[in-house]
Amino acid sequence: MSEQITDMEKIVSLAKRRGFVFPSSEIYGGLAAVYDYGPLGVELENNIKEVWWKAMVHDREDVVGLDSAIFMLPKVWEASGHVGGFSDPLTECKQCHTRHRVDHLLEAIEVFADEKMSQEEVQSLFDANKDKLACPKCGANDFTPVRKFNLLVSSNLGNFTGDWTKEPVYLRGETCQGIYVNFKNVLDSTHAKVPFGIAQIGKAFRNEITARQFIFRTREFEQMEMQYFVHPDDAMKYYEQWKENRMQFYIDLGIKSENLQWHKHENLVFYAKEAYDIEYKYPFGWKELEGVHARGDYDLTQHTTHSGQKMEYMDQAKGEKYTPHVVETSAGVARTLLAVLCDAYCEEEVKDETRVVLKLHPKLAPYKIAVLPLSKKDELIAPAREVVALLKKKYHVDFDETQSIGKRYRRQDEIGTPYCVTVDFDTLQDKAVTVRDRDTMKQERIKIDELVSFFAKKLN
Ligand code: ATP
């Protein structure tokens, strides 16, 4: 009986133990809300990004890629509204000095603060519900007044005055601004015609107030964003198409559909036409995995106003000039990785032992195959190495000769390797190996010279 586990501690422990995710600067006590990705984590991350890029760029003719810089002129962030309005409401517990997001404290008692609310409005809502609130850390009911806290992270790039707070250059708060400001460059340098999209994967930085929930909410993270530029009349048609497309993406990654849902934004920012989030059922509740938003012409218009450069499209065939509307799909690499780990983590009782297995989609598995010589004797190591060389041309392959075969199978199960190939003494005679399937644990004997075509069928 295989059971999906929804215990966050088990996921965090496996991630650390097996080299997926480590706290940043751990030997010095750790930097809050920043994480490093270990040998297996970086493989899983890269596989997620590769699958996204293929689906969003390579498999389509209407989307091109971009890699814009993390640093941008501060004017970009003024135009986008981030300098003035990219903030979360903050309060501090006067007893234990833990900082909290007021909207999150209220959400826990089913009171919803609107993103657009002013500091005063959030304060009134907070005051009206204060009796029902308690600090999640110490239980006290003694909070400082609400303060809107800007999430942009500042730096001293190019500032040699010695005072870094003067004219800070921000680390980007989202990747999509790089897409908007390059809209004309892409249009002028390619044969892109509306409707078309620009996709980008890259780091973003936010001074998140609360640093909890592992890699779900971090201060440095990676986004996979795509802005699709459309004629204003077609915006909702393409919006619906992208909604369908993006939900299917997660199902194709092997995430169970019952763990995915749509969440509609009820209180839209004034420029948005419609906004939905794809939510995943994380161990700590349903939370945003990706946003799919119809943003109107807000972003291009803002950059036109602030830069003085017209962000328009000329439809030569129709003789029509207009500012395109944008459909945005915005996903986080870490939130996808966490969803994938939670969804794949299973515990099974096998011969009175608990087998932990990550049932990762083969496309995402850090190693596709592990080659395991039954003994450390040279006569088995040599042919095992030959099998590795044969398979490595196509797949990322692990080679493991330590401990008993049973322990090695368990280790590969725990890191989600779909197939183990065991080289034993019979291999020397029959030129065949035993292939074990991670999910069914079934084993079959395959001739070495048939291995490449066997895995081509199984893994491609
Ligand atoms: P939340 O409401 O959870 O703070 P958001 O609405 O601010 O998220 P967006 O600005 O829409 O998030 O960002 C798009 C995507 O980027 C999110 O769906 C998420 O996957 C990812 N993301 C945003 N903030 C973070 C973060 N602090 N850590 C990790 N991923 C993030």
Boltz pocket constraint, residues with backbone or C-beta under 6 A from the ligand:
constraints:
  - pocket:
      binder: B
      contacts: [[A, 174], [A, 206], [A, 208], [A, 215], [A, 216], [A, 217], [A, 218], [A, 219], [A, 220], [A, 221], [A, 222], [A, 223], [A, 288], [A, 289], [A, 290], [A, 291], [A, 330], [A, 331], [A, 332], [A, 333], [A, 334], [A, 335]]
      max_distance: 6.0
